Structures are given as structure tokens and as C-alpha cells.
Amino acid sequence: MIKKSLEESVLLLKQLRTEMHDKMDNSQLENLDSVIRQLEVAQSQSQILELLGKALSSIPWIYKIIEHLSLLP
């Protein structure tokens, strides 16, 4: 079950990367690519969740949402 969810998550991140490539700078794209590669070999659920968080924070508008939410009381 986790493996299937992970495979779907990686596929979605790859699709998102393709759609967002012109809206992200090279360092953000490299970070997202690195996270995708790490997710493809991740072993533990905690590692997967941490990597998904990194992937989402590397996407500019998602990063801004996370940053805004972290400032709320």
C-alpha cells in the first residue's frame, strides 16, 4: 500500500515538475529532481514524509503558502 502511494506521489511530482519547469529557477528544479530521486529509493515512511515536505517546499507558490501559515499564531 505504501509502495503504491509512493509510486503515485513520485509520478505526480514528475508531472508537476514538467508543468512548472518554466516557473521555477534552476536551483529549485535541481532540488525537486534530487528529492524525486531520493523518494524513488526511500525505505521508511518517515523518510518519505520528510522528502515529500522538501519537494513541496521547493515549489515557489507552495513554499509561500507554507511560509505564510507558519507565521500564523
mmCIF file of the N, C-alpha and C atoms, coordinates in Angstrom:
data_MODEL
# 
_entry.id   MODEL 
# 
loop_
_atom_site.group_PDB 
_atom_site.id 
_atom_site.type_symbol 
_atom_site.label_atom_id 
_atom_site.label_alt_id 
_atom_site.label_comp_id 
_atom_site.label_asym_id 
_atom_site.label_entity_id 
_atom_site.label_seq_id 
_atom_site.pdbx_PDB_ins_code 
_atom_site.Cartn_x 
_atom_site.Cartn_y 
_atom_site.Cartn_z 
_atom_site.occupancy 
_atom_site.B_iso_or_equiv 
_atom_site.pdbx_formal_charge 
_atom_site.auth_seq_id 
_atom_site.auth_comp_id 
_atom_site.auth_asym_id 
_atom_site.auth_atom_id 
_atom_site.pdbx_PDB_model_num 
ATOM 1   N N  . MET A 1 1  ? 0.821  -1.190 0.000   1.00 0.00 ? 1  MET A N  1 
ATOM 2   C CA . MET A 1 1  ? 0.000  0.000  0.000   1.00 0.00 ? 1  MET A CA 1 
ATOM 3   C C  . MET A 1 1  ? 0.871  1.264  0.000   1.00 0.00 ? 1  MET A C  1 
ATOM 4   N N  . ILE A 1 2  ? 1.865  1.294  0.892   1.00 0.00 ? 2  ILE A N  1 
ATOM 5   C CA . ILE A 1 2  ? 2.760  2.454  0.946   1.00 0.00 ? 2  ILE A CA 1 
ATOM 6   C C  . ILE A 1 2  ? 3.543  2.568  -0.352  1.00 0.00 ? 2  ILE A C  1 
ATOM 7   N N  . LYS A 1 3  ? 3.998  1.429  -0.879  1.00 0.00 ? 3  LYS A N  1 
ATOM 8   C CA . LYS A 1 3  ? 4.775  1.438  -2.120  1.00 0.00 ? 3  LYS A CA 1 
ATOM 9   C C  . LYS A 1 3  ? 3.949  2.016  -3.268  1.00 0.00 ? 3  LYS A C  1 
ATOM 10  N N  . LYS A 1 4  ? 2.692  1.628  -3.367  1.00 0.00 ? 4  LYS A N  1 
ATOM 11  C CA . LYS A 1 4  ? 1.829  2.146  -4.432  1.00 0.00 ? 4  LYS A CA 1 
ATOM 12  C C  . LYS A 1 4  ? 1.600  3.647  -4.256  1.00 0.00 ? 4  LYS A C  1 
ATOM 13  N N  . SER A 1 5  ? 1.353  4.078  -3.027  1.00 0.00 ? 5  SER A N  1 
ATOM 14  C CA . SER A 1 5  ? 1.163  5.509  -2.760  1.00 0.00 ? 5  SER A CA 1 
ATOM 15  C C  . SER A 1 5  ? 2.427  6.295  -3.089  1.00 0.00 ? 5  SER A C  1 
ATOM 16  N N  . LEU A 1 6  ? 3.576  5.719  -2.757  1.00 0.00 ? 6  LEU A N  1 
ATOM 17  C CA . LEU A 1 6  ? 4.852  6.370  -3.055  1.00 0.00 ? 6  LEU A CA 1 
ATOM 18  C C  . LEU A 1 6  ? 5.049  6.492  -4.560  1.00 0.00 ? 6  LEU A C  1 
ATOM 19  N N  . GLU A 1 7  ? 4.755  5.422  -5.289  1.00 0.00 ? 7  GLU A N  1 
ATOM 20  C CA . GLU A 1 7  ? 4.895  5.457  -6.745  1.00 0.00 ? 7  GLU A CA 1 
ATOM 21  C C  . GLU A 1 7  ? 3.986  6.524  -7.347  1.00 0.00 ? 7  GLU A C  1 
ATOM 22  N N  . GLU A 1 8  ? 2.762  6.627  -6.844  1.00 0.00 ? 8  GLU A N  1 
ATOM 23  C CA . GLU A 1 8  ? 1.829  7.643  -7.335  1.00 0.00 ? 8  GLU A CA 1 
ATOM 24  C C  . GLU A 1 8  ? 2.332  9.044  -6.999  1.00 0.00 ? 8  GLU A C  1 
ATOM 25  N N  . SER A 1 9  ? 2.886  9.212  -5.811  1.00 0.00 ? 9  SER A N  1 
ATOM 26  C CA . SER A 1 9  ? 3.418  10.515 -5.400  1.00 0.00 ? 9  SER A CA 1 
ATOM 27  C C  . SER A 1 9  ? 4.586  10.936 -6.283  1.00 0.00 ? 9  SER A C  1 
ATOM 28  N N  . VAL A 1 10 ? 5.483  10.007 -6.568  1.00 0.00 ? 10 VAL A N  1 
ATOM 29  C CA . VAL A 1 10 ? 6.630  10.301 -7.433  1.00 0.00 ? 10 VAL A CA 1 
ATOM 30  C C  . VAL A 1 10 ? 6.139  10.675 -8.827  1.00 0.00 ? 10 VAL A C  1 
ATOM 31  N N  . LEU A 1 11 ? 5.176  9.934  -9.338  1.00 0.00 ? 11 LEU A N  1 
ATOM 32  C CA . LEU A 1 11 ? 4.627  10.231 -10.660 1.00 0.00 ? 11 LEU A CA 1 
ATOM 33  C C  . LEU A 1 11 ? 4.001  11.629 -10.684 1.00 0.00 ? 11 LEU A C  1 
ATOM 34  N N  . LEU A 1 12 ? 3.241  11.966 -9.659  1.00 0.00 ? 12 LEU A N  1 
ATOM 35  C CA . LEU A 1 12 ? 2.629  13.293 -9.587  1.00 0.00 ? 12 LEU A CA 1 
ATOM 36  C C  . LEU A 1 12 ? 3.677  14.401 -9.489  1.00 0.00 ? 12 LEU A C  1 
ATOM 37  N N  . LEU A 1 13 ? 4.727  14.169 -8.710  1.00 0.00 ? 13 LEU A N  1 
ATOM 38  C CA . LEU A 1 13 ? 5.798  15.166 -8.612  1.00 0.00 ? 13 LEU A CA 1 
ATOM 39  C C  . LEU A 1 13 ? 6.498  15.357 -9.956  1.00 0.00 ? 13 LEU A C  1 
ATOM 40  N N  . LYS A 1 14 ? 6.691  14.272 -10.690 1.00 0.00 ? 14 LYS A N  1 
ATOM 41  C CA . LYS A 1 14 ? 7.314  14.382 -12.012 1.00 0.00 ? 14 LYS A CA 1 
ATOM 42  C C  . LYS A 1 14 ? 6.418  15.167 -12.965 1.00 0.00 ? 14 LYS A C  1 
ATOM 43  N N  . GLN A 1 15 ? 5.118  14.923 -12.904 1.00 0.00 ? 15 GLN A N  1 
ATOM 44  C CA . GLN A 1 15 ? 4.182  15.668 -13.747 1.00 0.00 ? 15 GLN A CA 1 
ATOM 45  C C  . GLN A 1 15 ? 4.168  17.144 -13.360 1.00 0.00 ? 15 GLN A C  1 
ATOM 46  N N  . LEU A 1 16 ? 4.163  17.401 -12.063 1.00 0.00 ? 16 LEU A N  1 
ATOM 47  C CA . LEU A 1 16 ? 4.182  18.773 -11.571 1.00 0.00 ? 16 LEU A CA 1 
ATOM 48  C C  . LEU A 1 16 ? 5.457  19.485 -12.003 1.00 0.00 ? 16 LEU A C  1 
ATOM 49  N N  . ARG A 1 17 ? 6.575  18.786 -11.949 1.00 0.00 ? 17 ARG A N  1 
ATOM 50  C CA . ARG A 1 17 ? 7.853  19.365 -12.369 1.00 0.00 ? 17 ARG A CA 1 
ATOM 51  C C  . ARG A 1 17 ? 7.794  19.758 -13.839 1.00 0.00 ? 17 ARG A C  1 
ATOM 52  N N  . THR A 1 18 ? 7.219  18.880 -14.656 1.00 0.00 ? 18 THR A N  1 
ATOM 53  C CA . THR A 1 18 ? 7.104  19.151 -16.085 1.00 0.00 ? 18 THR A CA 1 
ATOM 54  C C  . THR A 1 18 ? 6.248  20.391 -16.337 1.00 0.00 ? 18 THR A C  1 
ATOM 55  N N  . GLU A 1 19 ? 5.156  20.501 -15.605 1.00 0.00 ? 19 GLU A N  1 
ATOM 56  C CA . GLU A 1 19 ? 4.255  21.635 -15.790 1.00 0.00 ? 19 GLU A CA 1 
ATOM 57  C C  . GLU A 1 19 ? 4.820  22.938 -15.228 1.00 0.00 ? 19 GLU A C  1 
ATOM 58  N N  . MET A 1 20 ? 5.660  22.849 -14.202 1.00 0.00 ? 20 MET A N  1 
ATOM 59  C CA . MET A 1 20 ? 6.150  24.043 -13.520 1.00 0.00 ? 20 MET A CA 1 
ATOM 60  C C  . MET A 1 20 ? 7.559  24.455 -13.953 1.00 0.00 ? 20 MET A C  1 
ATOM 61  N N  . HIS A 1 21 ? 8.172  23.731 -14.883 1.00 0.00 ? 21 HIS A N  1 
ATOM 62  C CA . HIS A 1 21 ? 9.586  23.977 -15.181 1.00 0.00 ? 21 HIS A CA 1 
ATOM 63  C C  . HIS A 1 21 ? 9.880  25.412 -15.601 1.00 0.00 ? 21 HIS A C  1 
ATOM 64  N N  . ASP A 1 22 ? 8.935  26.079 -16.244 1.00 0.00 ? 22 ASP A N  1 
ATOM 65  C CA . ASP A 1 22 ? 9.192  27.456 -16.669 1.00 0.00 ? 22 ASP A CA 1 
ATOM 66  C C  . ASP A 1 22 ? 8.904  28.482 -15.573 1.00 0.00 ? 22 ASP A C  1 
ATOM 67  N N  . LYS A 1 23 ? 8.352  28.038 -14.450 1.00 0.00 ? 23 LYS A N  1 
ATOM 68  C CA . LYS A 1 23 ? 8.047  28.938 -13.340 1.00 0.00 ? 23 LYS A CA 1 
ATOM 69  C C  . LYS A 1 23 ? 9.018  28.781 -12.171 1.00 0.00 ? 23 LYS A C  1 
ATOM 70  N N  . MET A 1 24 ? 9.987  27.886 -12.321 1.00 0.00 ? 24 MET A N  1 
ATOM 71  C CA . MET A 1 24 ? 10.940 27.614 -11.247 1.00 0.00 ? 24 MET A CA 1 
ATOM 72  C C  . MET A 1 24 ? 12.349 27.906 -11.738 1.00 0.00 ? 24 MET A C  1 
ATOM 73  N N  . ASP A 1 25 ? 13.202 28.386 -10.826 1.00 0.00 ? 25 ASP A N  1 
ATOM 74  C CA . ASP A 1 25 ? 14.589 28.609 -11.231 1.00 0.00 ? 25 ASP A CA 1 
ATOM 75  C C  . ASP A 1 25 ? 15.363 27.287 -11.172 1.00 0.00 ? 25 ASP A C  1 
ATOM 76  N N  . ASN A 1 26 ? 16.579 27.302 -11.697 1.00 0.00 ? 26 ASN A N  1 
ATOM 77  C CA . ASN A 1 26 ? 17.365 26.068 -11.804 1.00 0.00 ? 26 ASN A CA 1 
ATOM 78  C C  . ASN A 1 26 ? 17.617 25.394 -10.467 1.00 0.00 ? 26 ASN A C  1 
ATOM 79  N N  . SER A 1 27 ? 17.881 26.180 -9.426  1.00 0.00 ? 27 SER A N  1 
ATOM 80  C CA . SER A 1 27 ? 18.152 25.566 -8.123  1.00 0.00 ? 27 SER A CA 1 
ATOM 81  C C  . SER A 1 27 ? 16.905 24.875 -7.575  1.00 0.00 ? 27 SER A C  1 
ATOM 82  N N  . GLN A 1 28 ? 15.742 25.452 -7.799  1.00 0.00 ? 28 GLN A N  1 
ATOM 83  C CA . GLN A 1 28 ? 14.501 24.816 -7.356  1.00 0.00 ? 28 GLN A CA 1 
ATOM 84  C C  . GLN A 1 28 ? 14.250 23.525 -8.133  1.00 0.00 ? 28 GLN A C  1 
ATOM 85  N N  . LEU A 1 29 ? 14.510 23.559 -9.431  1.00 0.00 ? 29 LEU A N  1 
ATOM 86  C CA . LEU A 1 29 ? 14.334 22.355 -10.248 1.00 0.00 ? 29 LEU A CA 1 
ATOM 87  C C  . LEU A 1 29 ? 15.307 21.257 -9.829  1.00 0.00 ? 29 LEU A C  1 
ATOM 88  N N  . GLU A 1 30 ? 16.559 21.642 -9.574  1.00 0.00 ? 30 GLU A N  1 
ATOM 89  C CA . GLU A 1 30 ? 17.554 20.659 -9.137  1.00 0.00 ? 30 GLU A CA 1 
ATOM 90  C C  . GLU A 1 30 ? 17.170 20.053 -7.794  1.00 0.00 ? 30 GLU A C  1 
ATOM 91  N N  . ASN A 1 31 ? 16.662 20.881 -6.892  1.00 0.00 ? 31 ASN A N  1 
ATOM 92  C CA . ASN A 1 31 ? 16.221 20.397 -5.588  1.00 0.00 ? 31 ASN A CA 1 
ATOM 93  C C  . ASN A 1 31 ? 15.063 19.411 -5.753  1.00 0.00 ? 31 ASN A C  1 
ATOM 94  N N  . LEU A 1 32 ? 14.097 19.762 -6.580  1.00 0.00 ? 32 LEU A N  1 
ATOM 95  C CA . LEU A 1 32 ? 12.962 18.878 -6.816  1.00 0.00 ? 32 LEU A CA 1 
ATOM 96  C C  . LEU A 1 32 ? 13.416 17.572 -7.457  1.00 0.00 ? 32 LEU A C  1 
ATOM 97  N N  . ASP A 1 33 ? 14.312 17.639 -8.422  1.00 0.00 ? 33 ASP A N  1 
ATOM 98  C CA . ASP A 1 33 ? 14.847 16.422 -9.050  1.00 0.00 ? 33 ASP A CA 1 
ATOM 99  C C  . ASP A 1 33 ? 15.555 15.538 -8.030  1.00 0.00 ? 33 ASP A C  1 
ATOM 100 N N  . SER A 1 34 ? 16.330 16.161 -7.151  1.00 0.00 ? 34 SER A N  1 
ATOM 101 C CA . SER A 1 34 ? 17.045 15.411 -6.121  1.00 0.00 ? 34 SER A CA 1 
ATOM 102 C C  . SER A 1 34 ? 16.069 14.705 -5.184  1.00 0.00 ? 34 SER A C  1 
ATOM 103 N N  . VAL A 1 35 ? 15.035 15.419 -4.770  1.00 0.00 ? 35 VAL A N  1 
ATOM 104 C CA . VAL A 1 35 ? 14.038 14.827 -3.877  1.00 0.00 ? 35 VAL A CA 1 
ATOM 105 C C  . VAL A 1 35 ? 13.321 13.670 -4.570  1.00 0.00 ? 35 VAL A C  1 
ATOM 106 N N  . ILE A 1 36 ? 12.986 13.830 -5.828  1.00 0.00 ? 36 ILE A N  1 
ATOM 107 C CA . ILE A 1 36 ? 12.321 12.754 -6.573  1.00 0.00 ? 36 ILE A CA 1 
ATOM 108 C C  . ILE A 1 36 ? 13.213 11.520 -6.615  1.00 0.00 ? 36 ILE A C  1 
ATOM 109 N N  . ARG A 1 37 ? 14.505 11.713 -6.894  1.00 0.00 ? 37 ARG A N  1 
ATOM 110 C CA . ARG A 1 37 ? 15.434 10.568 -6.924  1.00 0.00 ? 37 ARG A CA 1 
ATOM 111 C C  . ARG A 1 37 ? 15.506 9.886  -5.559  1.00 0.00 ? 37 ARG A C  1 
ATOM 112 N N  . GLN A 1 38 ? 15.555 10.685 -4.496  1.00 0.00 ? 38 GLN A N  1 
ATOM 113 C CA . GLN A 1 38 ? 15.612 10.116 -3.145  1.00 0.00 ? 38 GLN A CA 1 
ATOM 114 C C  . GLN A 1 38 ? 14.318 9.380  -2.795  1.00 0.00 ? 38 GLN A C  1 
ATOM 115 N N  . LEU A 1 39 ? 13.187 9.916  -3.236  1.00 0.00 ? 39 LEU A N  1 
ATOM 116 C CA . LEU A 1 39 ? 11.908 9.250  -2.971  1.00 0.00 ? 39 LEU A CA 1 
ATOM 117 C C  . LEU A 1 39 ? 11.836 7.888  -3.657  1.00 0.00 ? 39 LEU A C  1 
ATOM 118 N N  . GLU A 1 40 ? 12.443 7.802  -4.825  1.00 0.00 ? 40 GLU A N  1 
ATOM 119 C CA . GLU A 1 40 ? 12.398 6.545  -5.577  1.00 0.00 ? 40 GLU A CA 1 
ATOM 120 C C  . GLU A 1 40 ? 13.112 5.411  -4.852  1.00 0.00 ? 40 GLU A C  1 
ATOM 121 N N  . VAL A 1 41 ? 13.989 5.738  -3.911  1.00 0.00 ? 41 VAL A N  1 
ATOM 122 C CA . VAL A 1 41 ? 14.711 4.696  -3.167  1.00 0.00 ? 41 VAL A CA 1 
ATOM 123 C C  . VAL A 1 41 ? 14.445 4.760  -1.661  1.00 0.00 ? 41 VAL A C  1 
ATOM 124 N N  . ALA A 1 42 ? 13.518 5.618  -1.245  1.00 0.00 ? 42 ALA A N  1 
ATOM 125 C CA . ALA A 1 42 ? 13.226 5.781  0.187   1.00 0.00 ? 42 ALA A CA 1 
ATOM 126 C C  . ALA A 1 42 ? 12.724 4.470  0.782   1.00 0.00 ? 42 ALA A C  1 
ATOM 127 N N  . GLN A 1 43 ? 13.100 4.227  2.037   1.00 0.00 ? 43 GLN A N  1 
ATOM 128 C CA . GLN A 1 43 ? 12.755 2.977  2.705   1.00 0.00 ? 43 GLN A CA 1 
ATOM 129 C C  . GLN A 1 43 ? 11.692 3.136  3.788   1.00 0.00 ? 43 GLN A C  1 
ATOM 130 N N  . SER A 1 44 ? 11.765 4.203  4.560   1.00 0.00 ? 44 SER A N  1 
ATOM 131 C CA . SER A 1 44 ? 10.858 4.328  5.703   1.00 0.00 ? 44 SER A CA 1 
ATOM 132 C C  . SER A 1 44 ? 9.775  5.373  5.434   1.00 0.00 ? 44 SER A C  1 
ATOM 133 N N  . GLN A 1 45 ? 8.672  5.213  6.131   1.00 0.00 ? 45 GLN A N  1 
ATOM 134 C CA . GLN A 1 45 ? 7.568  6.147  5.982   1.00 0.00 ? 45 GLN A CA 1 
ATOM 135 C C  . GLN A 1 45 ? 7.966  7.548  6.440   1.00 0.00 ? 45 GLN A C  1 
ATOM 136 N N  . SER A 1 46 ? 8.748  7.649  7.502   1.00 0.00 ? 46 SER A N  1 
ATOM 137 C CA . SER A 1 46 ? 9.170  8.969  7.979   1.00 0.00 ? 46 SER A CA 1 
ATOM 138 C C  . SER A 1 46 ? 10.091 9.652  6.962   1.00 0.00 ? 46 SER A C  1 
ATOM 139 N N  . GLN A 1 47 ? 10.946 8.878  6.322   1.00 0.00 ? 47 GLN A N  1 
ATOM 140 C CA . GLN A 1 47 ? 11.828 9.425  5.288   1.00 0.00 ? 47 GLN A CA 1 
ATOM 141 C C  . GLN A 1 47 ? 10.990 9.920  4.105   1.00 0.00 ? 47 GLN A C  1 
ATOM 142 N N  . ILE A 1 48 ? 9.976  9.162  3.737   1.00 0.00 ? 48 ILE A N  1 
ATOM 143 C CA . ILE A 1 48 ? 9.101  9.543  2.629   1.00 0.00 ? 48 ILE A CA 1 
ATOM 144 C C  . ILE A 1 48 ? 8.383  10.854 2.943   1.00 0.00 ? 48 ILE A C  1 
ATOM 145 N N  . LEU A 1 49 ? 7.836  10.969 4.148   1.00 0.00 ? 49 LEU A N  1 
ATOM 146 C CA . LEU A 1 49 ? 7.123  12.189 4.531   1.00 0.00 ? 49 LEU A CA 1 
ATOM 147 C C  . LEU A 1 49 ? 8.051  13.398 4.547   1.00 0.00 ? 49 LEU A C  1 
ATOM 148 N N  . GLU A 1 50 ? 9.258  13.215 5.060   1.00 0.00 ? 50 GLU A N  1 
ATOM 149 C CA . GLU A 1 50 ? 10.231 14.307 5.083   1.00 0.00 ? 50 GLU A CA 1 
ATOM 150 C C  . GLU A 1 50 ? 10.573 14.756 3.663   1.00 0.00 ? 50 GLU A C  1 
ATOM 151 N N  . LEU A 1 51 ? 10.785 13.801 2.777   1.00 0.00 ? 51 LEU A N  1 
ATOM 152 C CA . LEU A 1 51 ? 11.131 14.126 1.397   1.00 0.00 ? 51 LEU A CA 1 
ATOM 153 C C  . LEU A 1 51 ? 9.966  14.795 0.665   1.00 0.00 ? 51 LEU A C  1 
ATOM 154 N N  . LEU A 1 52 ? 8.751  14.343 0.925   1.00 0.00 ? 52 LEU A N  1 
ATOM 155 C CA . LEU A 1 52 ? 7.590  14.988 0.306   1.00 0.00 ? 52 LEU A CA 1 
ATOM 156 C C  . LEU A 1 52 ? 7.474  16.438 0.765   1.00 0.00 ? 52 LEU A C  1 
ATOM 157 N N  . GLY A 1 53 ? 7.770  16.686 2.034   1.00 0.00 ? 53 GLY A N  1 
ATOM 158 C CA . GLY A 1 53 ? 7.779  18.057 2.539   1.00 0.00 ? 53 GLY A CA 1 
ATOM 159 C C  . GLY A 1 53 ? 8.808  18.912 1.824   1.00 0.00 ? 53 GLY A C  1 
ATOM 160 N N  . LYS A 1 54 ? 9.988  18.353 1.598   1.00 0.00 ? 54 LYS A N  1 
ATOM 161 C CA . LYS A 1 54 ? 11.038 19.080 0.870   1.00 0.00 ? 54 LYS A CA 1 
ATOM 162 C C  . LYS A 1 54 ? 10.598 19.363 -0.558  1.00 0.00 ? 54 LYS A C  1 
ATOM 163 N N  . ALA A 1 55 ? 9.967  18.375 -1.191  1.00 0.00 ? 55 ALA A N  1 
ATOM 164 C CA . ALA A 1 55 ? 9.512  18.549 -2.571  1.00 0.00 ? 55 ALA A CA 1 
ATOM 165 C C  . ALA A 1 55 ? 8.491  19.674 -2.656  1.00 0.00 ? 55 ALA A C  1 
ATOM 166 N N  . LEU A 1 56 ? 7.538  19.666 -1.753  1.00 0.00 ? 56 LEU A N  1 
ATOM 167 C CA . LEU A 1 56 ? 6.501  20.691 -1.784  1.00 0.00 ? 56 LEU A CA 1 
ATOM 168 C C  . LEU A 1 56 ? 7.058  22.074 -1.481  1.00 0.00 ? 56 LEU A C  1 
ATOM 169 N N  . SER A 1 57 ? 8.022  22.143 -0.582  1.00 0.00 ? 57 SER A N  1 
ATOM 170 C CA . SER A 1 57 ? 8.578  23.461 -0.251  1.00 0.00 ? 57 SER A CA 1 
ATOM 171 C C  . SER A 1 57 ? 9.477  24.005 -1.357  1.00 0.00 ? 57 SER A C  1 
ATOM 172 N N  . SER A 1 58 ? 9.878  23.165 -2.297  1.00 0.00 ? 58 SER A N  1 
ATOM 173 C CA . SER A 1 58 ? 10.716 23.651 -3.396  1.00 0.00 ? 58 SER A CA 1 
ATOM 174 C C  . SER A 1 58 ? 9.888  24.265 -4.521  1.00 0.00 ? 58 SER A C  1 
ATOM 175 N N  . ILE A 1 59 ? 8.577  24.112 -4.444  1.00 0.00 ? 59 ILE A N  1 
ATOM 176 C CA . ILE A 1 59 ? 7.700  24.707 -5.454  1.00 0.00 ? 59 ILE A CA 1 
ATOM 177 C C  . ILE A 1 59 ? 7.305  26.094 -4.943  1.00 0.00 ? 59 ILE A C  1 
ATOM 178 N N  . PRO A 1 60 ? 7.617  27.144 -5.701  1.00 0.00 ? 60 PRO A N  1 
ATOM 179 C CA . PRO A 1 60 ? 7.520  28.517 -5.205  1.00 0.00 ? 60 PRO A CA 1 
ATOM 180 C C  . PRO A 1 60 ? 6.199  28.880 -4.528  1.00 0.00 ? 60 PRO A C  1 
ATOM 181 N N  . TRP A 1 61 ? 5.093  28.657 -5.163  1.00 0.00 ? 61 TRP A N  1 
ATOM 182 C CA . TRP A 1 61 ? 3.834  29.102 -4.569  1.00 0.00 ? 61 TRP A CA 1 
ATOM 183 C C  . TRP A 1 61 ? 3.441  28.252 -3.376  1.00 0.00 ? 61 TRP A C  1 
ATOM 184 N N  . ILE A 1 62 ? 3.815  26.991 -3.340  1.00 0.00 ? 62 ILE A N  1 
ATOM 185 C CA . ILE A 1 62 ? 3.545  26.156 -2.163  1.00 0.00 ? 62 ILE A CA 1 
ATOM 186 C C  . ILE A 1 62 ? 4.435  26.615 -1.012  1.00 0.00 ? 62 ILE A C  1 
ATOM 187 N N  . TYR A 1 63 ? 5.683  26.952 -1.314  1.00 0.00 ? 63 TYR A N  1 
ATOM 188 C CA . TYR A 1 63 ? 6.588  27.465 -0.285  1.00 0.00 ? 63 TYR A CA 1 
ATOM 189 C C  . TYR A 1 63 ? 6.004  28.724 0.359   1.00 0.00 ? 63 TYR A C  1 
ATOM 190 N N  . LYS A 1 64 ? 5.448  29.615 -0.460  1.00 0.00 ? 64 LYS A N  1 
ATOM 191 C CA . LYS A 1 64 ? 4.870  30.850 0.075   1.00 0.00 ? 64 LYS A CA 1 
ATOM 192 C C  . LYS A 1 64 ? 3.680  30.553 0.986   1.00 0.00 ? 64 LYS A C  1 
ATOM 193 N N  . ILE A 1 65 ? 2.871  29.572 0.626   1.00 0.00 ? 65 ILE A N  1 
ATOM 194 C CA . ILE A 1 65 ? 1.736  29.189 1.474   1.00 0.00 ? 65 ILE A CA 1 
ATOM 195 C C  . ILE A 1 65 ? 2.239  28.642 2.803   1.00 0.00 ? 65 ILE A C  1 
ATOM 196 N N  . ILE A 1 66 ? 3.224  27.753 2.756   1.00 0.00 ? 66 ILE A N  1 
ATOM 197 C CA . ILE A 1 66 ? 3.785  27.174 3.982   1.00 0.00 ? 66 ILE A CA 1 
ATOM 198 C C  . ILE A 1 66 ? 4.384  28.272 4.856   1.00 0.00 ? 66 ILE A C  1 
ATOM 199 N N  . GLU A 1 67 ? 5.127  29.175 4.236   1.00 0.00 ? 67 GLU A N  1 
ATOM 200 C CA . GLU A 1 67 ? 5.740  30.275 4.976   1.00 0.00 ? 67 GLU A CA 1 
ATOM 201 C C  . GLU A 1 67 ? 4.672  31.141 5.638   1.00 0.00 ? 67 GLU A C  1 
ATOM 202 N N  . HIS A 1 68 ? 3.622  31.446 4.908   1.00 0.00 ? 68 HIS A N  1 
ATOM 203 C CA . HIS A 1 68 ? 2.534  32.261 5.456   1.00 0.00 ? 68 HIS A CA 1 
ATOM 204 C C  . HIS A 1 68 ? 1.856  31.548 6.625   1.00 0.00 ? 68 HIS A C  1 
ATOM 205 N N  . LEU A 1 69 ? 1.578  30.259 6.469   1.00 0.00 ? 69 LEU A N  1 
ATOM 206 C CA . LEU A 1 69 ? 0.917  29.503 7.533   1.00 0.00 ? 69 LEU A CA 1 
ATOM 207 C C  . LEU A 1 69 ? 1.782  29.402 8.780   1.00 0.00 ? 69 LEU A C  1 
ATOM 208 N N  . SER A 1 70 ? 3.085  29.347 8.604   1.00 0.00 ? 70 SER A N  1 
ATOM 209 C CA . SER A 1 70 ? 3.971  29.233 9.767   1.00 0.00 ? 70 SER A CA 1 
ATOM 210 C C  . SER A 1 70 ? 4.008  30.523 10.587  1.00 0.00 ? 70 SER A C  1 
ATOM 211 N N  . LEU A 1 71 ? 3.593  31.623 10.000  1.00 0.00 ? 71 LEU A N  1 
ATOM 212 C CA . LEU A 1 71 ? 3.565  32.901 10.713  1.00 0.00 ? 71 LEU A CA 1 
ATOM 213 C C  . LEU A 1 71 ? 2.271  33.104 11.493  1.00 0.00 ? 71 LEU A C  1 
ATOM 214 N N  . LEU A 1 72 ? 1.272  32.262 11.245  1.00 0.00 ? 72 LEU A N  1 
ATOM 215 C CA . LEU A 1 72 ? 0.000  32.384 11.959  1.00 0.00 ? 72 LEU A CA 1 
ATOM 216 C C  . LEU A 1 72 ? 0.165  31.961 13.411  1.00 0.00 ? 72 LEU A C  1 
ATOM 217 N N  . PRO A 1 73 ? -0.590 32.605 14.319  1.00 0.00 ? 73 PRO A N  1 
ATOM 218 C CA . PRO A 1 73 ? -0.475 32.257 15.747  1.00 0.00 ? 73 PRO A CA 1 
ATOM 219 C C  . PRO A 1 73 ? -0.989 30.866 16.066  1.00 0.00 ? 73 PRO A C  1 
# 
